[in-house]
Amino acid sequence: MLQYQLPEILRTPLQELCLHIKSLQLGAVGSFLSKALQPPDPLAVENAIELLKTIGALDDKEELTPLGMCNLTILCLHLICMPLGYLPSLIYHA
């Protein structure tokens, strides 16, 4: 058993993380993530970006499209609508 939980950056779906990085205007996703203490695999980041481009959430310049912004909105609405009983498990990881 691991003494510590995996860092959240490695547990969060990369596509979701890419959308958040772009929405916060933190620059290129790959270069931003490469600065993390435990960055995701660069190939996985490239694949996530390509998937987001394929579905139309990012354009060819890796900028958010209206669909990408919509996906962020849906994700935020999903989190807002969660029953309050889930909050402690989201906040406190035993």
Helices and strands as residue ranges (DSSP letters): H 8-11, H 14-23, H 29-34, H 42-54, H 66-80, G 84-86, H 87-91
